[in-house]
Structures are given as structure tokens and as C-alpha cells.
Amino acid sequence: MHRNSRLYVFSSNFLSKHKFSTTSQLRTVAPVELSYNVYDTVQSSSQAAPVLVLHGLFGSKFNWNSLSKAFHQKTKPTRKIFSIDARNHGESPHSEVHSYEHMVADLVALYKKLNIEKASVIGHSMGGRAMMLLALQYPHLIDRAVIVDISPAPGIGTNNTNIPLFLHSMKSIRISADQTIHQARKVADEQLAKIIAEKPLRDFLITNLAKSPEDGSFRWRINLDALERNFNSGVAQFPAVGGLRFDGPTLFIAGGRSDYIQQKDIPVIKQLFPNSEIKFVEGAGHWVHSEKSAEFAKVVLNFLNDSNLH
């Protein structure tokens, strides 16, 4: 369901109740009210922490629709699932600023809105880094964490230098308003093909193309300007976290063909997340959850359903 695009104001009761360690930062980082879909068709257990799912760069909550349904139906006890649009993505508000600190403030505001005391979290790539920072800054809000094909080490794999080019290429696309959405996607694909050879990647980017109901013009659901401007500082680098660490159960899932989690990253991961394990899904690239969805779902559900984890 779509949520209205309003700035969210923290109440003093919520801040004091949860003993936030960085309330001075929250006063300067204005959160936005995130859009989300909720999966709760089967009666969820009131004792089980819900699961919050956050996509990666260029993604949206809709990319996780099938997996969110599977997680809801197959968690034991049954958990309510919230699939979220990050700021500057999907149906969430656009903002001039984009950083992991801002994304964490957005998530904390969502906890308050949904009256969530504690949740398990799943985050892919950019969303994984946001969930890592949330766990490090507010460990009492996290039951357990699943981080998908990203690490807290500097950089984001060998392909990160291409991302600003993708953003610039998407900004340069021009489509006539008299085109249908099908025609527009074909035009966008033809223009992106001059820059991006991989058809699956082009198809993924084009899922963000939308037709305005007001004037029929085409626009991107993602905020290309803000993401391009903030990419190097707000997405490509994980922020310094000092001596913070998250001691709760944490699962890192890496694609066997991806280099977003490397052997040299493991000491950093273990320092920040001492109660963590890393599993590799063979044959998968960076988009593990879509390329090997069955294998990915099995690994995640085994982790969420493991009653021995503390």
C-alpha cells in the first residue's frame, strides 16, 4: 500500500523510550515517511518480530513481492513482512539528500509509525548497508539481520564506477508523451543499449520508468539527480562507525560470481558483526535474490526460522 509523502517528526516519548544514542543527529537529519507494502494474509504470530525488507540502488519494494510472500507464508512462527521503498526510490518521497544516515533516520521513523519494538531486517546492496548502520546504531531495534551481497568495507565491487554512468544515461533519455508505456520502454532500452550491453540490467533499470497521470509525460521513479550527486559519498562508501558493533545474529549472503563481498572484507565484517556468518550462493551475481531466488529463499528462511540463534 502507498503511504503519503510527509516528513516524520520524532516524539520525545519515542526517543526516550528507546534510548537513542544519536538523538542530536536525528534532530539534524530530517526523515521522510517511507512507502511500503505489508504481507499479512496469514495470521502472524504476535510474539514473532516482523521482517523489514529494503531493496538496493535502482530497486523498489515491488522487486521483493514474490519473496516477501514466501517469507510471510514460510516463517515459523509466521511473521508479518514489510517491503519498503527507500527514499528517492519507488513511491517514497524524493529528497535532495541521500546518505546512509538519512536512510537510517527514515527507518527509525518507520519503526515508530508501525509501533515496532524490534524487527528482523533484510537489505540488499545499498539497502543492506542501511540495515547494517541501523543495527550498529540501534542494536535494540534488531532481532536478527540478513545482509545481501554487500559489506561494510570501502567501495561496492568493481562495477561501482559504472553506476554514475548509468544514472547519467537514464537522465539523457527523451521519450515523447504520446508513446504508450510499452513503446516508451522500448525506446528507453534502445537508448540505454548504447551504454549498457547487458539486457537484464537494462530491463531492471527500465522498471523505474513511469507515465505521469497528470500530463502523460514520462519520468523516472528514482531521483536521478540526487542519487548522481550523492553517489560517491552517500552510496559508494559505508560511513565510519567508530567502536560500534552489533552482537545479534547476522547472515551475510554473497553471490558466488559477485565481488561485492571479498575475502579481505571478512575481518571488517567480523569486527562489526562478531556473531555473523557468510554464505555464498553459487552461480549468482550481485542480484542474488532474483538470479537464484529459490536457493536464496531457502537460506534466508533457515536463518529466520532457526530458534537456536541468540
Disulfide bonds with the S-S distance in Angstrom:
none
